[in-house]
Amino acid sequence: MESKELLYTSYRLQELNSLLPEGLTGPELQQVEALVQGRDDVGLITLLERLPLSRENRERLRIIAEARPIALKIVALWREMPLRHEEIEAHYKQLKQLKAEYDGVAPRRGGAAFY
């Protein structure tokens, strides 16, 4: 996996979904599905913060939450002319570092299988 994946909302949503603990109630699963369908990674982060997670998944959640504003900044910079290549590159390096941290957290399993 490449570090740029943290840039994309769809990847962040997929990873956030994999952090969900087993045993969620029907209403909780419906909420998760609505957040994923709405591409609401902020809502899913907020939900996960309230749930009991393993230490490893709590760390993954922190990393994804930290990566999100960096990703949004990169997207905003892409829309500016002239392109500020050095600033964009610096943000990509931050994402790469966060992805390395993410990949360094012990293996996990879980996630809500609602789709």
NORMOZI-V171371 format. One record per residue. N is the residue number from 1. RES is the residue in one small letter. SS is DSSP state (H for helix, E for strand, L for the rest). PHI is phi in radians with two decimals (999 if undefined). PSI is psi as a letter, one per 40 degrees, with the letter a starting at -180 (* if undefined). Layout:
N/RES/SS/PHI/PSI
N/RES/SS/PHI/PSI
This chain:
1/m/L/999/i
2/e/L/-1.70/i
3/s/H/-1.15/d
4/k/H/-1.12/e
5/e/H/-1.06/d
6/l/H/-1.12/e
7/l/H/-1.21/d
8/y/L/-1.68/h
9/t/H/-1.00/d
10/s/H/-1.07/d
11/y/H/-1.18/d
12/r/H/-1.05/d
13/l/H/-1.09/d
14/q/H/-1.06/d
15/e/H/-1.18/d
16/l/H/-1.06/d
17/n/H/-1.05/d
18/s/H/-1.22/e
19/l/L/-1.52/e
20/l/L/-1.08/h
21/p/L/-1.28/i
22/e/L/-1.28/i
23/g/L/1.54/e
24/l/L/-1.19/i
25/t/L/-1.32/i
26/g/H/-0.96/d
27/p/H/-1.07/d
28/e/H/-1.14/d
29/l/H/-1.13/d
30/q/H/-1.12/d
31/q/H/-1.11/d
32/v/H/-1.04/d
33/e/H/-1.05/d
34/a/H/-1.11/d
35/l/H/-1.15/d
36/v/H/-1.16/d
37/q/H/-1.07/d
38/g/L/-1.46/e
39/r/L/0.93/f
40/d/L/-1.75/g
41/d/H/-1.21/d
42/v/H/-1.14/d
43/g/H/-1.09/d
44/l/H/-1.21/d
45/i/H/-1.07/d
46/t/H/-1.07/d
47/l/H/-1.08/d
48/l/H/-1.08/d
49/e/H/-1.10/d
50/r/H/-1.57/e
51/l/L/-1.66/i
52/p/L/-1.30/h
53/l/L/-2.12/i
54/s/L/-1.14/i
55/r/H/-1.01/d
56/e/H/-1.14/d
57/n/H/-1.23/d
58/r/H/-1.12/d
59/e/H/-1.18/d
60/r/H/-1.05/d
61/l/H/-1.04/d
62/r/H/-1.03/d
63/i/H/-1.14/d
64/i/H/-1.11/d
65/a/H/-1.10/d
66/e/H/-1.26/d
67/a/H/-1.29/d
68/r/H/-0.97/d
69/p/H/-1.13/d
70/i/H/-1.15/d
71/a/H/-1.08/d
72/l/H/-1.11/d
73/k/H/-1.14/d
74/i/H/-1.06/d
75/v/H/-1.06/d
76/a/H/-1.11/d
77/l/H/-1.16/d
78/w/H/-1.06/d
79/r/L/-1.48/e
80/e/L/-1.61/i
81/m/L/-2.19/h
82/p/L/-1.26/i
83/l/L/-1.12/h
84/r/L/-1.74/g
85/h/H/-0.99/d
86/e/H/-1.13/d
87/e/H/-1.19/d
88/i/H/-1.06/d
89/e/H/-1.08/d
90/a/H/-1.09/d
91/h/H/-1.19/d
92/y/H/-1.08/d
93/k/H/-1.12/d
94/q/H/-1.10/d
95/l/H/-1.09/d
96/k/H/-1.09/d
97/q/H/-1.12/d
98/l/H/-1.13/d
99/k/H/-1.13/d
100/a/H/-1.11/d
101/e/H/-1.07/d
102/y/H/-1.04/d
103/d/H/-1.19/d
104/g/H/-1.41/e
105/v/L/-1.30/i
106/a/L/-0.89/i
107/p/L/-0.96/i
108/r/L/-2.30/i
109/r/L/-2.68/i
110/g/L/2.53/a
111/g/L/1.78/i
112/a/L/-1.48/h
113/a/L/-1.76/g
114/f/L/-1.84/e
115/y/L/-2.39/*
